[in-house]
Amino acid sequence: MKLTDFDYHLPPDRIAQNPLQQRDASRLLVVNRGTHTFHHTRFSQIGEYLPDAALLVLNDTKVIPARLIGNKSGTGGKVELLLIREKKTDIWETLAKPRRNLRIGTQIVFGNGILTAEVIAKPDDGYCIVRFNYKGTFLTILADIGMMPLPPYIRRAPNAEDKARYQSVYAATEGAIAAPTAGLHFTQELLAELKDNRIETARLTLHVGPGTFQPVKVEDIQTHKMHAEYIHLAETEANRIRSAREAGAKIIAIGTTVVRALETAGITGTVHPYSGYSELFIYPGHRFNAVDALVTNFHLPKSTLLLLVSAFAGKDLIQRAYQEALQHNYRFYSYGDAMLIL
């Protein structure tokens, strides 16, 4: 199976640059895997299409303002860091621009000196390892001087609105560098309405990192290696998911990150508590053990996310669904519209 099998043409004007004023006003394409049919609605009406007594599984990760822009000490040269993950206390794996101009020992100053970083390693994997120095609390400083790490296809600078809107309403556990975007469509009112109609929720945490958004660069997709991402599924939540399945309830993953987390925790066919990193790469041929339906946005061509949804719904059906969305002027990517795959 080749990477070119998962390509499609997307006009640039279909890439959503801003969120809608109302989260659940997004459009929703309902894709039925059994009948191979489509239905167009609004996200606010999702409850009409969910199975009775279903369990929605949410990713409660919270995006940190992980984009930092500073200057090299001495020369003043501009440096941009994207935080990836903390390897040890105050030592972070980052993506740096321009990386080639950074030498081990280089000092970078952020926010008029309230935060500094020293480059301590430049491994062959393309990352840059830095040690931060500061007074106070790191996440508090980030909240003050960091920017939300909007994806590069959003062709504008992040603004104050993004601090709330590039975040789900149930985000709680800080650590992601990109939003689990399927969750952006929910409001607290919609979740309450679903609960009133016997649609329950469970939660887990997957801190979204490069494993989710890094492009696939090899034509033979089986040779692609995922960057590890941290997952935490508490025992209480795993028990709720397992009990729901045993009672015959359908498990609805809210986003591809939830699919990866549940399939990692349920690789034996039964969902168990899980804390640790996962490099699970889901592509066509994967046997799903823990997920019955999926809510997801529309994804980039040749991406791991498009491969995952193609594995879940079938490559041909997903290709038809994307063409259906294009013909009906759906908005694509992070701030775009959504699919419910049943």
C-alpha positions as CSV (number, residue, x, y, z in Angstrom):
1,M,0.0,0.0,0.0
2,K,1.5,3.3,-1.1
3,L,1.3,6.8,0.3
4,T,0.1,8.2,-3.1
5,D,-3.1,6.1,-2.6
6,F,-4.0,8.6,0.2
7,D,-3.7,11.8,-1.7
8,Y,-6.4,14.2,-2.8
9,H,-6.6,17.8,-4.1
10,L,-7.8,20.4,-1.7
11,P,-8.3,24.0,-2.9
12,P,-6.6,26.4,-0.4
13,D,-9.8,28.3,0.1
14,R,-11.4,25.2,1.8
15,I,-8.9,25.4,4.7
16,A,-10.6,27.0,7.6
17,Q,-8.6,30.0,8.9
18,N,-10.8,30.9,11.8
19,P,-13.3,29.1,14.1
20,L,-17.0,29.7,13.7
21,Q,-18.6,32.0,16.2
22,Q,-20.5,29.1,17.7
23,R,-18.6,25.8,18.2
24,D,-21.5,23.4,17.4
25,A,-22.6,25.3,14.3
26,S,-20.0,23.4,12.4
27,R,-21.4,21.1,9.7
28,L,-21.4,17.4,10.2
29,L,-21.1,14.7,7.5
30,V,-22.6,11.4,8.8
31,V,-20.9,8.5,7.1
32,N,-22.6,5.1,7.5
33,R,-20.1,2.2,7.0
34,G,-22.9,-0.3,6.7
35,T,-24.9,1.3,3.9
36,H,-22.1,3.5,2.4
37,T,-24.4,6.5,2.6
38,F,-24.0,10.1,3.7
39,H,-26.2,12.5,5.5
40,H,-25.6,16.3,5.9
41,T,-26.5,18.0,9.2
42,R,-25.1,20.4,11.9
43,F,-22.9,19.3,14.7
44,S,-25.5,20.5,17.2
45,Q,-27.7,17.7,15.9
46,I,-25.2,14.9,16.5
47,G,-27.4,13.3,19.2
48,E,-29.9,12.4,16.6
49,Y,-27.4,10.0,15.0
50,L,-25.6,8.5,18.0
51,P,-26.6,5.0,19.0
52,D,-28.8,4.7,22.1
53,A,-26.9,4.8,25.4
54,A,-23.5,5.3,23.7
55,L,-20.4,6.2,25.5
56,L,-18.4,9.2,24.2
57,V,-14.7,9.0,25.0
58,L,-13.0,12.4,25.2
59,N,-9.4,13.5,25.1
60,D,-9.0,16.0,27.9
61,T,-5.5,17.1,27.0
62,K,-4.9,20.9,27.1
63,V,-2.8,22.7,24.6
64,I,0.0,24.7,26.1
65,P,1.2,28.0,24.4
66,A,4.2,26.0,23.1
67,R,5.5,28.5,20.5
68,L,8.2,30.7,21.8
69,I,10.0,33.5,19.8
70,G,13.2,34.9,21.2
71,N,16.7,36.1,20.3
72,K,20.1,34.7,20.5
73,S,22.2,36.2,23.2
74,G,24.9,38.4,21.8
75,T,23.8,38.5,18.1
76,G,20.1,39.2,18.6
77,G,19.2,36.7,15.8
78,K,15.6,35.6,15.9
79,V,14.9,32.0,17.1
80,E,11.6,30.2,17.2
81,L,11.1,27.1,19.4
82,L,8.2,24.7,19.4
83,L,8.1,22.7,22.6
84,I,7.6,19.0,22.0
85,R,8.0,17.3,25.3
86,E,9.8,17.7,28.6
87,K,12.5,15.0,28.8
88,K,13.6,15.9,32.4
89,T,12.8,18.8,34.6
90,D,13.3,22.0,32.5
91,I,15.0,20.1,29.7
92,W,12.8,20.0,26.6
93,E,12.9,18.4,23.2
94,T,12.0,21.2,20.7
95,L,11.7,22.0,17.0
96,A,13.9,25.1,16.4
97,K,14.0,27.5,13.5
98,P,16.6,28.1,12.2
99,R,18.1,25.0,13.7
100,R,21.3,25.1,11.6
101,N,22.4,28.4,13.2
102,L,22.1,27.0,16.7
103,R,25.2,25.6,18.3
104,I,25.6,23.7,21.6
105,G,25.9,26.3,24.3
106,T,23.9,29.0,22.4
107,Q,21.8,31.1,24.8
108,I,18.3,32.2,23.7
109,V,16.4,35.0,25.5
110,F,12.6,35.2,25.7
111,G,10.3,37.8,27.1
112,N,12.9,40.4,28.0
113,G,14.8,37.9,30.0
114,I,12.2,36.3,32.1
115,L,13.0,33.0,30.4
116,T,16.2,31.8,28.8
117,A,17.2,28.6,27.1
118,E,20.6,27.0,26.5
119,V,21.0,24.5,23.6
120,I,22.5,21.4,25.1
121,A,22.2,18.9,22.3
122,K,21.3,18.6,18.6
123,P,20.5,14.9,17.9
124,D,20.3,13.5,14.4
125,D,16.5,13.2,14.6
126,G,16.2,16.9,13.8
127,Y,15.2,18.1,17.2
128,C,17.0,20.5,19.5
129,I,17.4,19.9,23.2
130,V,17.3,22.9,25.4
131,R,17.5,23.6,29.1
132,F,15.3,26.4,30.4
133,N,16.2,28.8,33.2
134,Y,13.7,31.1,34.9
135,K,12.3,32.2,38.2
136,G,8.8,31.2,39.2
137,T,6.5,28.6,37.5
138,F,7.3,27.5,33.9
139,L,3.7,27.1,32.8
140,T,2.8,30.5,34.2
141,I,5.7,32.1,32.2
142,L,4.5,30.2,29.1
143,A,1.0,31.5,29.6
144,D,2.5,35.0,29.6
145,I,4.9,35.0,26.7
146,G,4.1,31.8,24.7
147,M,1.8,31.6,21.7
148,M,-0.7,29.0,20.8
149,P,0.9,26.6,18.3
150,L,-1.5,26.9,15.4
151,P,-0.7,24.6,12.5
152,P,1.1,26.1,9.6
153,Y,-1.9,25.9,7.2
154,I,-3.6,28.5,9.3
155,R,-2.0,31.4,7.6
156,R,-2.2,34.1,10.3
157,A,-0.7,34.8,13.6
158,P,-2.4,33.4,16.7
159,N,-4.6,35.8,18.6
160,A,-6.3,36.1,22.0
161,E,-9.4,34.2,20.7
162,D,-7.2,31.2,19.8
163,K,-6.3,30.7,23.5
164,A,-9.9,29.6,24.1
165,R,-11.0,28.3,20.8
166,Y,-8.0,26.1,20.0
167,Q,-9.0,24.2,23.1
168,S,-11.9,22.0,23.9
169,V,-14.4,23.1,26.5
170,Y,-13.3,20.0,28.6
171,A,-9.6,20.5,28.3
172,A,-8.0,19.9,31.7
173,T,-4.6,18.3,31.6
174,E,-1.8,20.5,30.2
175,G,0.7,19.0,27.8
176,A,-0.4,19.1,24.2
177,I,1.2,21.1,21.4
178,A,-1.8,20.7,19.1
179,A,-5.5,20.4,19.7
180,P,-7.5,17.2,19.4
181,T,-9.7,19.0,16.9
182,A,-12.8,16.7,16.9
183,G,-13.5,18.0,20.4
184,L,-13.5,21.6,19.4
185,H,-17.2,21.3,18.2
186,F,-18.6,20.5,21.6
187,T,-20.2,23.0,23.9
188,Q,-21.0,22.4,27.6
189,E,-24.7,22.8,26.6
190,L,-24.4,20.1,23.9
191,L,-22.7,17.7,26.3
192,A,-25.4,18.3,28.9
193,E,-28.1,17.7,26.3
194,L,-26.5,14.4,25.3
195,K,-26.2,13.4,28.9
196,D,-30.0,14.1,29.4
197,N,-30.5,11.7,26.5
198,R,-28.5,8.9,28.1
199,I,-25.3,9.6,26.2
200,E,-22.5,9.3,28.8
201,T,-18.9,10.4,28.6
202,A,-15.5,9.0,29.7
203,R,-12.2,10.7,29.6
204,L,-8.5,9.9,28.9
205,T,-5.5,12.0,28.1
206,L,-3.3,11.8,25.0
207,H,-0.9,14.7,24.8
208,V,-0.9,15.5,21.1
209,G,2.6,15.9,19.6
210,P,4.5,15.3,16.4
211,G,3.2,11.7,16.2
212,T,-0.2,13.1,15.2
213,F,0.8,15.8,12.8
214,Q,4.2,14.9,11.3
215,P,3.9,14.2,7.6
216,V,4.5,10.7,6.2
217,K,7.6,11.0,4.1
218,V,8.0,7.4,2.9
219,E,6.1,5.9,-0.1
220,D,5.8,2.5,1.7
221,I,3.6,3.5,4.6
222,Q,4.5,0.4,6.6
223,T,8.0,1.8,7.1
224,H,6.8,5.1,8.7
225,K,7.7,5.5,12.4
226,M,5.4,7.4,14.7
227,H,6.8,9.8,17.3
228,A,5.8,8.6,20.7
229,E,2.9,10.4,22.4
230,Y,2.0,10.1,26.1
231,I,-1.3,8.5,27.1
232,H,-3.0,8.2,30.5
233,L,-6.2,6.2,30.9
234,A,-7.2,6.0,34.5
235,E,-8.4,2.7,36.0
236,T,-11.9,4.2,36.8
237,E,-12.3,5.4,33.2
238,A,-11.0,2.1,31.8
239,N,-13.5,0.2,33.9
240,R,-16.4,2.5,32.7
241,I,-15.4,1.8,29.1
242,R,-15.1,-1.9,29.7
243,S,-18.4,-2.0,31.5
244,A,-20.2,-0.1,28.8
245,R,-18.9,-2.5,26.1
246,E,-20.0,-5.5,28.2
247,A,-23.5,-3.9,28.5
248,G,-23.7,-3.6,24.7
249,A,-23.1,0.2,24.5
250,K,-21.2,1.6,21.5
251,I,-17.9,3.3,22.2
252,I,-17.6,6.6,20.3
253,A,-14.1,8.0,20.0
254,I,-14.1,11.8,19.8
255,G,-11.1,12.2,17.6
256,T,-8.3,10.1,16.1
257,T,-6.2,10.6,19.3
258,V,-8.8,8.8,21.3
259,V,-8.7,6.0,18.7
260,R,-5.0,5.7,19.2
261,A,-5.2,5.8,22.9
262,L,-8.0,3.2,23.1
263,E,-6.5,0.9,20.6
264,T,-3.2,1.1,22.6
265,A,-5.0,0.3,25.8
266,G,-7.2,-2.3,24.3
267,I,-4.7,-4.1,22.0
268,T,-5.7,-7.5,23.5
269,G,-9.4,-6.8,22.9
270,T,-10.2,-5.5,26.4
271,V,-9.5,-1.9,27.5
272,H,-7.2,-1.7,30.5
273,P,-5.7,1.2,32.4
274,Y,-2.7,2.6,30.7
275,S,0.0,5.2,31.5
276,G,2.9,5.6,29.1
277,Y,4.0,6.4,25.6
278,S,2.5,4.9,22.4
279,E,4.0,4.6,19.0
280,L,1.0,2.8,17.6
281,F,0.6,3.6,13.8
282,I,-2.9,2.8,12.5
283,Y,-3.3,2.3,8.8
284,P,-5.5,0.1,6.6
285,G,-5.3,-3.5,7.7
286,H,-5.5,-2.6,11.4
287,R,-8.0,-4.7,13.4
288,F,-9.9,-2.4,15.7
289,N,-10.6,-3.7,19.2
290,A,-12.0,-0.9,21.2
291,V,-13.8,1.6,19.0
292,D,-17.3,1.4,17.4
293,A,-17.7,4.8,15.9
294,L,-15.6,7.9,15.4
295,V,-16.1,11.7,15.3
296,T,-13.3,13.4,13.4
297,N,-12.4,16.4,11.3
298,F,-11.2,16.3,7.7
299,H,-7.4,15.7,7.5
300,L,-4.5,16.5,5.3
301,P,-3.6,14.4,2.3
302,K,-1.0,11.7,2.9
303,S,-1.2,12.2,6.7
304,T,-1.3,9.6,9.4
305,L,-4.7,10.8,10.4
306,L,-6.1,10.2,6.9
307,L,-4.6,6.7,7.0
308,L,-6.3,6.1,10.4
309,V,-9.7,7.1,9.2
310,S,-9.2,5.1,6.0
311,A,-8.4,2.1,8.2
312,F,-11.5,2.6,10.2
313,A,-14.0,3.3,7.4
314,G,-12.3,1.8,4.3
315,K,-10.1,3.8,1.9
316,D,-12.8,3.9,-0.9
317,L,-15.5,5.1,1.4
318,I,-13.3,7.8,2.9
319,Q,-12.3,9.0,-0.6
320,R,-16.0,9.2,-1.5
321,A,-16.7,11.1,1.8
322,Y,-14.0,13.6,1.1
323,Q,-15.3,14.3,-2.4
324,E,-18.8,14.6,-0.9
325,A,-17.5,17.2,1.5
326,L,-15.7,19.1,-1.2
327,Q,-18.8,19.2,-3.4
328,H,-20.9,20.6,-0.5
329,N,-18.3,23.2,0.5
330,Y,-17.3,21.8,3.8
331,R,-14.5,23.6,5.7
332,F,-11.3,21.5,6.3
333,Y,-8.7,20.8,8.9
334,S,-8.4,22.1,12.5
335,Y,-11.0,24.8,12.6
336,G,-13.2,23.1,9.9
337,D,-16.2,20.8,9.9
338,A,-16.5,17.2,11.1
339,M,-17.5,13.7,10.2
340,L,-19.4,11.1,12.3
341,I,-18.4,7.7,11.1
342,L,-20.9,5.0,12.2
